[in-house]
Amino acid sequence: MKTVQIRRCPVCKTIGERTRDVAHTLRNIQGLDVNVMDGQKGEFTVLVDGQEVIAKGGELPPTQEIVDAVKDVTLAKQSVA
């Protein structure tokens, strides 16, 4: 089981909505334990087993791009194991 942690801005509506979309999609993928937690103001960071996969630099990436990045990392870790 891979652990996905999403750290999000506790006050930003846009980041909150994207977090809900991403978390919902990821929770439907077998083998992922998805946790959402408050981060810093303006933060949106996705980690897989502690490894940063996505960090908001400017605009938020689309939900599918985030999901694909998580899948890429989890598949890479499975093939190494």
C-alpha atoms as an extended CHARMM CRD file, in Angstrom:
* protein
*
        81  EXT
         1         1  MET       CA              0.0000000000        0.0000000000        0.0000000000  PROA      1               0.0000000000
         2         2  LYS       CA              1.3760000000        3.3890000000       -1.0380000000  PROA      2               0.0000000000
         3         3  THR       CA              0.6270000000        6.4320000000        1.0830000000  PROA      3               0.0000000000
         4         4  VAL       CA             -0.3960000000        9.5930000000       -0.7340000000  PROA      4               0.0000000000
         5         5  GLN       CA             -0.3940000000       12.7780000000        1.2900000000  PROA      5               0.0000000000
         6         6  ILE       CA             -1.9880000000       15.9410000000       -0.0520000000  PROA      6               0.0000000000
         7         7  ARG       CA             -1.0690000000       19.1340000000        1.7720000000  PROA      7               0.0000000000
         8         8  ARG       CA             -3.3750000000       21.9810000000        0.9180000000  PROA      8               0.0000000000
         9         9  CYS       CA             -3.9490000000       25.5940000000        1.8150000000  PROA      9               0.0000000000
        10        10  PRO       CA             -6.4990000000       25.6560000000        4.6340000000  PROA      10              0.0000000000
        11        11  VAL       CA             -8.2110000000       28.8250000000        3.3660000000  PROA      11              0.0000000000
        12        12  CYS       CA             -8.0310000000       28.8350000000       -0.4480000000  PROA      12              0.0000000000
        13        13  LYS       CA            -11.3070000000       27.7390000000       -2.0510000000  PROA      13              0.0000000000
        14        14  THR       CA             -9.7100000000       26.8700000000       -5.4160000000  PROA      14              0.0000000000
        15        15  ILE       CA             -7.0330000000       24.6850000000       -3.8430000000  PROA      15              0.0000000000
        16        16  GLY       CA             -9.6520000000       23.0830000000       -1.5910000000  PROA      16              0.0000000000
        17        17  GLU       CA            -11.8270000000       22.1750000000       -4.5730000000  PROA      17              0.0000000000
        18        18  ARG       CA             -8.8730000000       20.7320000000       -6.5190000000  PROA      18              0.0000000000
        19        19  THR       CA             -7.8260000000       18.7580000000       -3.4490000000  PROA      19              0.0000000000
        20        20  ARG       CA            -11.2970000000       17.2110000000       -3.1770000000  PROA      20              0.0000000000
        21        21  ASP       CA            -11.2390000000       16.2350000000       -6.8670000000  PROA      21              0.0000000000
        22        22  VAL       CA             -7.7580000000       14.7300000000       -6.6910000000  PROA      22              0.0000000000
        23        23  ALA       CA             -8.3730000000       12.8960000000       -3.4040000000  PROA      23              0.0000000000
        24        24  HSD       CA            -11.6540000000       11.4480000000       -4.7020000000  PROA      24              0.0000000000
        25        25  THR       CA            -10.0050000000       10.1770000000       -7.8810000000  PROA      25              0.0000000000
        26        26  LEU       CA             -6.9760000000        8.7440000000       -6.0650000000  PROA      26              0.0000000000
        27        27  ARG       CA             -9.1260000000        6.9930000000       -3.4550000000  PROA      27              0.0000000000
        28        28  ASN       CA            -10.6590000000        4.9640000000       -6.2870000000  PROA      28              0.0000000000
        29        29  ILE       CA             -7.2410000000        3.5340000000       -7.2050000000  PROA      29              0.0000000000
        30        30  GLN       CA             -6.4880000000        0.2590000000       -5.4760000000  PROA      30              0.0000000000
        31        31  GLY       CA             -3.3480000000        0.1930000000       -3.3450000000  PROA      31              0.0000000000
        32        32  LEU       CA             -3.3610000000        3.8810000000       -2.3870000000  PROA      32              0.0000000000
        33        33  ASP       CA             -3.9920000000        5.2590000000        1.0920000000  PROA      33              0.0000000000
        34        34  VAL       CA             -4.8730000000        8.9320000000        0.5470000000  PROA      34              0.0000000000
        35        35  ASN       CA             -4.6460000000       11.4980000000        3.3410000000  PROA      35              0.0000000000
        36        36  VAL       CA             -5.4150000000       15.2130000000        3.1480000000  PROA      36              0.0000000000
        37        37  MET       CA             -3.9540000000       17.6580000000        5.6230000000  PROA      37              0.0000000000
        38        38  ASP       CA             -3.7220000000       21.3930000000        6.0560000000  PROA      38              0.0000000000
        39        39  GLY       CA             -0.4910000000       22.9230000000        4.8680000000  PROA      39              0.0000000000
        40        40  GLN       CA              0.7960000000       26.4620000000        4.5780000000  PROA      40              0.0000000000
        41        41  LYS       CA             -1.2240000000       29.2990000000        3.1070000000  PROA      41              0.0000000000
        42        42  GLY       CA             -1.1920000000       28.8780000000       -0.6920000000  PROA      42              0.0000000000
        43        43  GLU       CA              0.2820000000       25.3620000000       -0.5190000000  PROA      43              0.0000000000
        44        44  PHE       CA             -0.6890000000       22.4300000000       -2.6990000000  PROA      44              0.0000000000
        45        45  THR       CA              1.7860000000       19.5690000000       -2.4450000000  PROA      45              0.0000000000
        46        46  VAL       CA              1.3220000000       15.8780000000       -3.2380000000  PROA      46              0.0000000000
        47        47  LEU       CA              3.6910000000       13.2930000000       -1.7980000000  PROA      47              0.0000000000
        48        48  VAL       CA              3.8670000000        9.5250000000       -2.3600000000  PROA      48              0.0000000000
        49        49  ASP       CA              5.5550000000        7.6790000000        0.4970000000  PROA      49              0.0000000000
        50        50  GLY       CA              7.1840000000       10.9850000000        1.4700000000  PROA      50              0.0000000000
        51        51  GLN       CA              8.4960000000       11.7660000000       -2.0280000000  PROA      51              0.0000000000
        52        52  GLU       CA              7.2420000000       15.0400000000       -3.4810000000  PROA      52              0.0000000000
        53        53  VAL       CA              5.4070000000       14.4330000000       -6.7400000000  PROA      53              0.0000000000
        54        54  ILE       CA              3.6330000000       17.7430000000       -7.3260000000  PROA      54              0.0000000000
        55        55  ALA       CA              4.1770000000       21.1470000000       -5.7700000000  PROA      55              0.0000000000
        56        56  LYS       CA              2.2170000000       24.1900000000       -6.8360000000  PROA      56              0.0000000000
        57        57  GLY       CA              4.5700000000       26.7330000000       -8.3470000000  PROA      57              0.0000000000
        58        58  GLY       CA              2.0750000000       29.0620000000       -9.9630000000  PROA      58              0.0000000000
        59        59  GLU       CA             -1.1370000000       27.6740000000      -11.3320000000  PROA      59              0.0000000000
        60        60  LEU       CA             -2.5790000000       24.4190000000      -10.0870000000  PROA      60              0.0000000000
        61        61  PRO       CA             -2.0130000000       21.5320000000      -12.4720000000  PROA      61              0.0000000000
        62        62  PRO       CA             -5.1350000000       19.8340000000      -13.8390000000  PROA      62              0.0000000000
        63        63  THR       CA             -6.5160000000       16.9560000000      -11.7780000000  PROA      63              0.0000000000
        64        64  GLN       CA             -5.5870000000       14.3560000000      -14.4170000000  PROA      64              0.0000000000
        65        65  GLU       CA             -1.9670000000       15.5740000000      -14.5190000000  PROA      65              0.0000000000
        66        66  ILE       CA             -1.7070000000       15.1320000000      -10.7510000000  PROA      66              0.0000000000
        67        67  VAL       CA             -3.2910000000       11.6670000000      -10.8620000000  PROA      67              0.0000000000
        68        68  ASP       CA             -0.9640000000       10.6230000000      -13.7060000000  PROA      68              0.0000000000
        69        69  ALA       CA              2.0820000000       11.8270000000      -11.7520000000  PROA      69              0.0000000000
        70        70  VAL       CA              1.0330000000        9.7820000000       -8.7150000000  PROA      70              0.0000000000
        71        71  LYS       CA              0.4210000000        6.7110000000      -10.8980000000  PROA      71              0.0000000000
        72        72  ASP       CA              3.8450000000        7.1310000000      -12.5660000000  PROA      72              0.0000000000
        73        73  VAL       CA              5.6000000000        7.1910000000       -9.1870000000  PROA      73              0.0000000000
        74        74  THR       CA              3.6370000000        4.2770000000       -7.7360000000  PROA      74              0.0000000000
        75        75  LEU       CA              4.2160000000        2.1380000000      -10.8290000000  PROA      75              0.0000000000
        76        76  ALA       CA              7.9290000000        2.9730000000      -10.8340000000  PROA      76              0.0000000000
        77        77  LYS       CA              8.2050000000        2.0030000000       -7.1500000000  PROA      77              0.0000000000
        78        78  GLN       CA              6.3670000000       -1.2790000000       -7.7900000000  PROA      78              0.0000000000
        79        79  SER       CA              8.7060000000       -2.2650000000      -10.6300000000  PROA      79              0.0000000000
        80        80  VAL       CA             11.7810000000       -1.5670000000       -8.4650000000  PROA      80              0.0000000000
        81        81  ALA       CA             10.4590000000       -3.5500000000       -5.4850000000  PROA      81              0.0000000000
